Amino acid sequence: MRSTCFTGDAPPSGATVAIGSSARGPSRSALEHPYGSFGYQYRGMGGVVSTAWDLWRRDRALRGDAVLAAESREALFAPGPGSYGLGWFVAGSGVPGDPRIQGHGGGVRGFTCDPRRYPDFDGALIVLCDSDSWPIGLIVAALERALLAEGDAADLDLAA
């Protein structure tokens, strides 16, 4: 990952930092704290600043054994209570017609995201938005249905 850092860090060399617009406050840089200063605990909970390419690199790294051994990946993506694994929502059984989906979206003032993995067919969907006003859940659902051949994303009304 080449351009990923944490809220409050200096921008990586050569990086362009997104400015997010919000219905809940003024526009802000992705590296500015959205709600004031937080301590170290914020670094995993909404404090990661990344790019679609870096999230893709993370997805690719999670495919093989270079970063995590197979048993560690199995533990990482094992569903727990409420279909929540170790930091991920895990859905699907992996049988035909019910593909496994692994992901965890979120947002802070000015930004929303929803990166997802589809290990049964080595797929990934990474949606990042520099506004918290767009219906990211509807956008991701439309793209996911098109990706899984359950419909045509062009036919969906995202304004609903």
Rosetta constraint file for C-alpha pairs under 8 A:
AtomPair CA 1 CA 54 HARMONIC 4.89 0.50
AtomPair CA 1 CA 55 HARMONIC 7.70 0.50
AtomPair CA 1 CA 57 HARMONIC 6.31 0.50
AtomPair CA 1 CA 58 HARMONIC 7.03 0.50
AtomPair CA 2 CA 54 HARMONIC 6.52 0.50
AtomPair CA 3 CA 12 HARMONIC 5.83 0.50
AtomPair CA 3 CA 15 HARMONIC 6.73 0.50
AtomPair CA 3 CA 50 HARMONIC 6.25 0.50
AtomPair CA 3 CA 51 HARMONIC 6.74 0.50
AtomPair CA 3 CA 54 HARMONIC 6.75 0.50
AtomPair CA 4 CA 12 HARMONIC 7.68 0.50
AtomPair CA 4 CA 48 HARMONIC 7.17 0.50
AtomPair CA 4 CA 49 HARMONIC 5.59 0.50
AtomPair CA 4 CA 50 HARMONIC 4.34 0.50
AtomPair CA 4 CA 51 HARMONIC 6.83 0.50
AtomPair CA 4 CA 54 HARMONIC 6.79 0.50
AtomPair CA 5 CA 9 HARMONIC 6.56 0.50
AtomPair CA 5 CA 11 HARMONIC 7.73 0.50
AtomPair CA 5 CA 12 HARMONIC 7.49 0.50
AtomPair CA 5 CA 48 HARMONIC 6.04 0.50
AtomPair CA 5 CA 49 HARMONIC 5.32 0.50
AtomPair CA 5 CA 50 HARMONIC 6.60 0.50
AtomPair CA 6 CA 31 HARMONIC 7.07 0.50
AtomPair CA 6 CA 43 HARMONIC 6.23 0.50
AtomPair CA 6 CA 47 HARMONIC 5.33 0.50
AtomPair CA 6 CA 48 HARMONIC 4.61 0.50
AtomPair CA 6 CA 49 HARMONIC 5.36 0.50
AtomPair CA 7 CA 30 HARMONIC 6.93 0.50
AtomPair CA 7 CA 31 HARMONIC 4.47 0.50
AtomPair CA 7 CA 32 HARMONIC 6.00 0.50
AtomPair CA 7 CA 33 HARMONIC 5.98 0.50
AtomPair CA 7 CA 43 HARMONIC 7.43 0.50
AtomPair CA 7 CA 47 HARMONIC 4.99 0.50
AtomPair CA 7 CA 48 HARMONIC 6.27 0.50
AtomPair CA 7 CA 49 HARMONIC 6.30 0.50
AtomPair CA 8 CA 31 HARMONIC 5.29 0.50
AtomPair CA 8 CA 32 HARMONIC 5.72 0.50
AtomPair CA 8 CA 33 HARMONIC 6.28 0.50
AtomPair CA 9 CA 31 HARMONIC 6.46 0.50
AtomPair CA 10 CA 31 HARMONIC 7.48 0.50
AtomPair CA 11 CA 15 HARMONIC 6.33 0.50
AtomPair CA 11 CA 16 HARMONIC 7.85 0.50
AtomPair CA 11 CA 17 HARMONIC 6.98 0.50
AtomPair CA 11 CA 31 HARMONIC 7.42 0.50
AtomPair CA 17 CA 29 HARMONIC 6.60 0.50
AtomPair CA 17 CA 30 HARMONIC 6.37 0.50
AtomPair CA 17 CA 31 HARMONIC 7.45 0.50
AtomPair CA 18 CA 29 HARMONIC 5.89 0.50
AtomPair CA 18 CA 30 HARMONIC 5.64 0.50
AtomPair CA 18 CA 130 HARMONIC 6.94 0.50
AtomPair CA 19 CA 27 HARMONIC 6.50 0.50
AtomPair CA 19 CA 28 HARMONIC 5.35 0.50
AtomPair CA 19 CA 29 HARMONIC 4.40 0.50
AtomPair CA 19 CA 30 HARMONIC 6.00 0.50
AtomPair CA 19 CA 110 HARMONIC 7.72 0.50
AtomPair CA 19 CA 130 HARMONIC 6.63 0.50
AtomPair CA 20 CA 27 HARMONIC 5.43 0.50
AtomPair CA 20 CA 28 HARMONIC 5.45 0.50
AtomPair CA 20 CA 29 HARMONIC 6.27 0.50
AtomPair CA 20 CA 30 HARMONIC 6.70 0.50
AtomPair CA 20 CA 109 HARMONIC 7.64 0.50
AtomPair CA 20 CA 110 HARMONIC 4.15 0.50
AtomPair CA 20 CA 111 HARMONIC 5.69 0.50
AtomPair CA 20 CA 130 HARMONIC 4.41 0.50
AtomPair CA 20 CA 131 HARMONIC 5.29 0.50
AtomPair CA 20 CA 132 HARMONIC 7.81 0.50
AtomPair CA 21 CA 26 HARMONIC 6.87 0.50
AtomPair CA 21 CA 27 HARMONIC 4.46 0.50
AtomPair CA 21 CA 28 HARMONIC 6.86 0.50
AtomPair CA 21 CA 109 HARMONIC 7.81 0.50
AtomPair CA 21 CA 110 HARMONIC 4.63 0.50
AtomPair CA 21 CA 111 HARMONIC 7.46 0.50
AtomPair CA 21 CA 130 HARMONIC 6.35 0.50
AtomPair CA 21 CA 131 HARMONIC 4.73 0.50
AtomPair CA 21 CA 132 HARMONIC 6.84 0.50
AtomPair CA 22 CA 26 HARMONIC 6.38 0.50
AtomPair CA 22 CA 27 HARMONIC 6.06 0.50
AtomPair CA 22 CA 109 HARMONIC 5.98 0.50
AtomPair CA 22 CA 110 HARMONIC 4.46 0.50
AtomPair CA 22 CA 111 HARMONIC 7.78 0.50
AtomPair CA 22 CA 131 HARMONIC 5.70 0.50
AtomPair CA 22 CA 132 HARMONIC 5.42 0.50
AtomPair CA 22 CA 133 HARMONIC 6.47 0.50
AtomPair CA 23 CA 110 HARMONIC 7.89 0.50
AtomPair CA 23 CA 132 HARMONIC 6.97 0.50
AtomPair CA 23 CA 133 HARMONIC 6.32 0.50
AtomPair CA 24 CA 109 HARMONIC 6.69 0.50
AtomPair CA 25 CA 109 HARMONIC 7.34 0.50
AtomPair CA 27 CA 110 HARMONIC 6.61 0.50
AtomPair CA 28 CA 32 HARMONIC 6.56 0.50
AtomPair CA 28 CA 34 HARMONIC 7.57 0.50
AtomPair CA 28 CA 110 HARMONIC 6.89 0.50
AtomPair CA 30 CA 49 HARMONIC 6.66 0.50
AtomPair CA 30 CA 111 HARMONIC 7.80 0.50
AtomPair CA 31 CA 49 HARMONIC 7.03 0.50
AtomPair CA 33 CA 37 HARMONIC 6.04 0.50
AtomPair CA 33 CA 38 HARMONIC 7.71 0.50
AtomPair CA 34 CA 108 HARMONIC 6.63 0.50
AtomPair CA 34 CA 109 HARMONIC 5.72 0.50
AtomPair CA 35 CA 109 HARMONIC 7.91 0.50
AtomPair CA 38 CA 42 HARMONIC 5.92 0.50
AtomPair CA 39 CA 43 HARMONIC 7.89 0.50
AtomPair CA 41 CA 45 HARMONIC 7.29 0.50
AtomPair CA 42 CA 46 HARMONIC 6.62 0.50
AtomPair CA 42 CA 47 HARMONIC 5.54 0.50
AtomPair CA 43 CA 47 HARMONIC 4.62 0.50
AtomPair CA 43 CA 48 HARMONIC 6.24 0.50
AtomPair CA 44 CA 48 HARMONIC 6.22 0.50
AtomPair CA 46 CA 106 HARMONIC 7.20 0.50
AtomPair CA 46 CA 107 HARMONIC 6.80 0.50
AtomPair CA 46 CA 108 HARMONIC 6.68 0.50
AtomPair CA 50 CA 54 HARMONIC 6.33 0.50
AtomPair CA 50 CA 55 HARMONIC 6.91 0.50
AtomPair CA 51 CA 55 HARMONIC 6.23 0.50
AtomPair CA 52 CA 56 HARMONIC 6.11 0.50
AtomPair CA 52 CA 126 HARMONIC 6.33 0.50
AtomPair CA 52 CA 127 HARMONIC 7.59 0.50
AtomPair CA 52 CA 128 HARMONIC 7.13 0.50
AtomPair CA 53 CA 57 HARMONIC 6.21 0.50
AtomPair CA 54 CA 58 HARMONIC 6.22 0.50
AtomPair CA 55 CA 59 HARMONIC 6.22 0.50
AtomPair CA 55 CA 115 HARMONIC 7.60 0.50
AtomPair CA 55 CA 126 HARMONIC 7.34 0.50
AtomPair CA 56 CA 60 HARMONIC 6.18 0.50
AtomPair CA 56 CA 124 HARMONIC 7.45 0.50
AtomPair CA 56 CA 126 HARMONIC 7.49 0.50
AtomPair CA 57 CA 61 HARMONIC 6.13 0.50
AtomPair CA 58 CA 62 HARMONIC 6.29 0.50
AtomPair CA 59 CA 63 HARMONIC 6.75 0.50
AtomPair CA 59 CA 117 HARMONIC 7.10 0.50
AtomPair CA 59 CA 124 HARMONIC 7.19 0.50
AtomPair CA 60 CA 64 HARMONIC 7.64 0.50
AtomPair CA 61 CA 65 HARMONIC 7.91 0.50
AtomPair CA 61 CA 66 HARMONIC 6.78 0.50
AtomPair CA 61 CA 67 HARMONIC 6.23 0.50
AtomPair CA 62 CA 67 HARMONIC 6.72 0.50
AtomPair CA 62 CA 68 HARMONIC 6.95 0.50
AtomPair CA 62 CA 73 HARMONIC 7.45 0.50
AtomPair CA 63 CA 119 HARMONIC 7.80 0.50
AtomPair CA 63 CA 122 HARMONIC 7.92 0.50
AtomPair CA 64 CA 68 HARMONIC 7.41 0.50
AtomPair CA 64 CA 69 HARMONIC 7.76 0.50
AtomPair CA 64 CA 70 HARMONIC 7.69 0.50
AtomPair CA 65 CA 69 HARMONIC 4.79 0.50
AtomPair CA 65 CA 70 HARMONIC 6.24 0.50
AtomPair CA 68 CA 72 HARMONIC 5.82 0.50
AtomPair CA 68 CA 73 HARMONIC 6.05 0.50
AtomPair CA 69 CA 73 HARMONIC 6.32 0.50
AtomPair CA 70 CA 74 HARMONIC 6.11 0.50
AtomPair CA 71 CA 75 HARMONIC 6.27 0.50
AtomPair CA 72 CA 76 HARMONIC 6.08 0.50
AtomPair CA 73 CA 77 HARMONIC 6.20 0.50
AtomPair CA 74 CA 78 HARMONIC 5.96 0.50
AtomPair CA 75 CA 85 HARMONIC 7.93 0.50
AtomPair CA 75 CA 86 HARMONIC 7.57 0.50
AtomPair CA 76 CA 85 HARMONIC 6.25 0.50
AtomPair CA 76 CA 86 HARMONIC 5.16 0.50
AtomPair CA 76 CA 87 HARMONIC 7.77 0.50
AtomPair CA 76 CA 88 HARMONIC 7.91 0.50
AtomPair CA 77 CA 85 HARMONIC 5.54 0.50
AtomPair CA 77 CA 86 HARMONIC 6.73 0.50
AtomPair CA 77 CA 88 HARMONIC 7.05 0.50
AtomPair CA 77 CA 90 HARMONIC 6.52 0.50
AtomPair CA 77 CA 102 HARMONIC 7.19 0.50
AtomPair CA 78 CA 85 HARMONIC 5.43 0.50
AtomPair CA 78 CA 86 HARMONIC 7.65 0.50
AtomPair CA 78 CA 90 HARMONIC 7.19 0.50
AtomPair CA 79 CA 83 HARMONIC 4.83 0.50
AtomPair CA 79 CA 84 HARMONIC 5.34 0.50
AtomPair CA 79 CA 85 HARMONIC 4.62 0.50
AtomPair CA 79 CA 89 HARMONIC 7.38 0.50
AtomPair CA 79 CA 90 HARMONIC 5.47 0.50
AtomPair CA 79 CA 91 HARMONIC 7.56 0.50
AtomPair CA 80 CA 84 HARMONIC 5.00 0.50
AtomPair CA 80 CA 85 HARMONIC 5.15 0.50
AtomPair CA 81 CA 85 HARMONIC 7.90 0.50
AtomPair CA 83 CA 89 HARMONIC 5.73 0.50
AtomPair CA 83 CA 90 HARMONIC 5.34 0.50
AtomPair CA 83 CA 91 HARMONIC 6.35 0.50
AtomPair CA 84 CA 88 HARMONIC 5.71 0.50
AtomPair CA 84 CA 89 HARMONIC 4.41 0.50
AtomPair CA 84 CA 90 HARMONIC 5.83 0.50
AtomPair CA 85 CA 89 HARMONIC 5.90 0.50
AtomPair CA 85 CA 90 HARMONIC 6.27 0.50
AtomPair CA 87 CA 104 HARMONIC 7.38 0.50
AtomPair CA 88 CA 102 HARMONIC 6.23 0.50
AtomPair CA 88 CA 103 HARMONIC 5.24 0.50
AtomPair CA 88 CA 104 HARMONIC 5.25 0.50
AtomPair CA 89 CA 101 HARMONIC 7.91 0.50
AtomPair CA 89 CA 102 HARMONIC 5.70 0.50
AtomPair CA 89 CA 103 HARMONIC 5.40 0.50
AtomPair CA 89 CA 104 HARMONIC 5.88 0.50
AtomPair CA 90 CA 100 HARMONIC 7.12 0.50
AtomPair CA 90 CA 101 HARMONIC 5.80 0.50
AtomPair CA 90 CA 102 HARMONIC 4.70 0.50
AtomPair CA 90 CA 103 HARMONIC 6.82 0.50
AtomPair CA 91 CA 99 HARMONIC 7.98 0.50
AtomPair CA 91 CA 100 HARMONIC 5.56 0.50
AtomPair CA 91 CA 101 HARMONIC 5.12 0.50
AtomPair CA 91 CA 102 HARMONIC 6.56 0.50
AtomPair CA 92 CA 98 HARMONIC 5.21 0.50
AtomPair CA 92 CA 99 HARMONIC 5.22 0.50
AtomPair CA 92 CA 100 HARMONIC 4.18 0.50
AtomPair CA 92 CA 101 HARMONIC 6.10 0.50
AtomPair CA 93 CA 98 HARMONIC 5.82 0.50
AtomPair CA 93 CA 99 HARMONIC 6.29 0.50
AtomPair CA 93 CA 100 HARMONIC 5.71 0.50
AtomPair CA 94 CA 98 HARMONIC 5.70 0.50
AtomPair CA 94 CA 99 HARMONIC 4.55 0.50
AtomPair CA 94 CA 100 HARMONIC 4.85 0.50
AtomPair CA 94 CA 120 HARMONIC 6.38 0.50
AtomPair CA 95 CA 99 HARMONIC 6.28 0.50
AtomPair CA 99 CA 118 HARMONIC 7.03 0.50
AtomPair CA 99 CA 120 HARMONIC 6.25 0.50
AtomPair CA 100 CA 118 HARMONIC 5.86 0.50
AtomPair CA 100 CA 119 HARMONIC 6.55 0.50
AtomPair CA 100 CA 120 HARMONIC 6.39 0.50
AtomPair CA 101 CA 116 HARMONIC 6.66 0.50
AtomPair CA 101 CA 117 HARMONIC 5.71 0.50
AtomPair CA 101 CA 118 HARMONIC 5.05 0.50
AtomPair CA 101 CA 119 HARMONIC 7.34 0.50
AtomPair CA 102 CA 116 HARMONIC 5.55 0.50
AtomPair CA 102 CA 117 HARMONIC 4.99 0.50
AtomPair CA 102 CA 118 HARMONIC 6.58 0.50
AtomPair CA 103 CA 114 HARMONIC 7.21 0.50
AtomPair CA 103 CA 115 HARMONIC 5.81 0.50
AtomPair CA 103 CA 116 HARMONIC 4.28 0.50
AtomPair CA 103 CA 117 HARMONIC 6.13 0.50
AtomPair CA 104 CA 114 HARMONIC 6.20 0.50
AtomPair CA 104 CA 115 HARMONIC 6.46 0.50
AtomPair CA 104 CA 116 HARMONIC 6.99 0.50
AtomPair CA 105 CA 112 HARMONIC 7.50 0.50
AtomPair CA 105 CA 113 HARMONIC 5.23 0.50
AtomPair CA 105 CA 114 HARMONIC 3.83 0.50
AtomPair CA 105 CA 115 HARMONIC 6.16 0.50
AtomPair CA 106 CA 112 HARMONIC 5.75 0.50
AtomPair CA 106 CA 113 HARMONIC 5.52 0.50
AtomPair CA 106 CA 114 HARMONIC 6.49 0.50
AtomPair CA 107 CA 111 HARMONIC 5.46 0.50
AtomPair CA 107 CA 112 HARMONIC 4.05 0.50
AtomPair CA 107 CA 113 HARMONIC 6.14 0.50
AtomPair CA 107 CA 132 HARMONIC 7.35 0.50
AtomPair CA 108 CA 112 HARMONIC 6.53 0.50
AtomPair CA 108 CA 132 HARMONIC 7.60 0.50
AtomPair CA 109 CA 132 HARMONIC 6.45 0.50
AtomPair CA 110 CA 130 HARMONIC 5.93 0.50
AtomPair CA 110 CA 131 HARMONIC 4.77 0.50
AtomPair CA 110 CA 132 HARMONIC 4.95 0.50
AtomPair CA 111 CA 128 HARMONIC 7.58 0.50
AtomPair CA 111 CA 129 HARMONIC 5.64 0.50
AtomPair CA 111 CA 130 HARMONIC 4.68 0.50
AtomPair CA 111 CA 131 HARMONIC 5.01 0.50
AtomPair CA 111 CA 132 HARMONIC 5.17 0.50
AtomPair CA 112 CA 128 HARMONIC 6.06 0.50
AtomPair CA 112 CA 129 HARMONIC 5.24 0.50
AtomPair CA 112 CA 130 HARMONIC 6.78 0.50
AtomPair CA 112 CA 131 HARMONIC 6.78 0.50
AtomPair CA 112 CA 132 HARMONIC 5.79 0.50
AtomPair CA 112 CA 136 HARMONIC 7.10 0.50
AtomPair CA 113 CA 126 HARMONIC 7.70 0.50
AtomPair CA 113 CA 127 HARMONIC 5.59 0.50
AtomPair CA 113 CA 128 HARMONIC 4.42 0.50
AtomPair CA 113 CA 129 HARMONIC 6.12 0.50
AtomPair CA 113 CA 136 HARMONIC 7.39 0.50
AtomPair CA 114 CA 126 HARMONIC 6.20 0.50
AtomPair CA 114 CA 127 HARMONIC 5.30 0.50
AtomPair CA 114 CA 128 HARMONIC 6.63 0.50
AtomPair CA 114 CA 136 HARMONIC 7.65 0.50
AtomPair CA 114 CA 140 HARMONIC 7.28 0.50
AtomPair CA 115 CA 124 HARMONIC 7.49 0.50
AtomPair CA 115 CA 125 HARMONIC 5.77 0.50
AtomPair CA 115 CA 126 HARMONIC 4.18 0.50
AtomPair CA 115 CA 127 HARMONIC 5.88 0.50
AtomPair CA 115 CA 128 HARMONIC 7.85 0.50
AtomPair CA 116 CA 124 HARMONIC 5.68 0.50
AtomPair CA 116 CA 125 HARMONIC 5.16 0.50
AtomPair CA 116 CA 126 HARMONIC 6.22 0.50
AtomPair CA 117 CA 122 HARMONIC 7.71 0.50
AtomPair CA 117 CA 123 HARMONIC 5.98 0.50
AtomPair CA 117 CA 124 HARMONIC 4.49 0.50
AtomPair CA 117 CA 125 HARMONIC 6.50 0.50
AtomPair CA 118 CA 122 HARMONIC 5.81 0.50
AtomPair CA 118 CA 123 HARMONIC 4.76 0.50
AtomPair CA 118 CA 124 HARMONIC 5.79 0.50
AtomPair CA 119 CA 123 HARMONIC 6.25 0.50
AtomPair CA 125 CA 144 HARMONIC 7.66 0.50
AtomPair CA 127 CA 136 HARMONIC 7.92 0.50
AtomPair CA 127 CA 140 HARMONIC 7.01 0.50
AtomPair CA 129 CA 134 HARMONIC 7.78 0.50
AtomPair CA 129 CA 136 HARMONIC 7.67 0.50
AtomPair CA 135 CA 139 HARMONIC 6.37 0.50
AtomPair CA 135 CA 158 HARMONIC 7.36 0.50
AtomPair CA 135 CA 159 HARMONIC 7.99 0.50
AtomPair CA 136 CA 140 HARMONIC 5.99 0.50
AtomPair CA 137 CA 141 HARMONIC 6.04 0.50
AtomPair CA 138 CA 142 HARMONIC 6.10 0.50
AtomPair CA 138 CA 158 HARMONIC 6.12 0.50
AtomPair CA 139 CA 143 HARMONIC 6.25 0.50
AtomPair CA 139 CA 158 HARMONIC 6.68 0.50
AtomPair CA 140 CA 144 HARMONIC 5.88 0.50
AtomPair CA 141 CA 145 HARMONIC 6.07 0.50
AtomPair CA 142 CA 146 HARMONIC 6.30 0.50
AtomPair CA 142 CA 152 HARMONIC 7.64 0.50
AtomPair CA 142 CA 153 HARMONIC 4.96 0.50
AtomPair CA 142 CA 156 HARMONIC 6.67 0.50
AtomPair CA 143 CA 147 HARMONIC 6.01 0.50
AtomPair CA 143 CA 153 HARMONIC 5.81 0.50
AtomPair CA 144 CA 148 HARMONIC 5.97 0.50
AtomPair CA 145 CA 149 HARMONIC 5.93 0.50
AtomPair CA 145 CA 150 HARMONIC 4.80 0.50
AtomPair CA 145 CA 151 HARMONIC 5.54 0.50
AtomPair CA 145 CA 152 HARMONIC 7.18 0.50
AtomPair CA 145 CA 153 HARMONIC 7.02 0.50
AtomPair CA 146 CA 150 HARMONIC 5.86 0.50
AtomPair CA 146 CA 151 HARMONIC 5.21 0.50
AtomPair CA 146 CA 152 HARMONIC 5.14 0.50
AtomPair CA 146 CA 153 HARMONIC 5.41 0.50
AtomPair CA 151 CA 155 HARMONIC 7.92 0.50
AtomPair CA 152 CA 156 HARMONIC 7.26 0.50
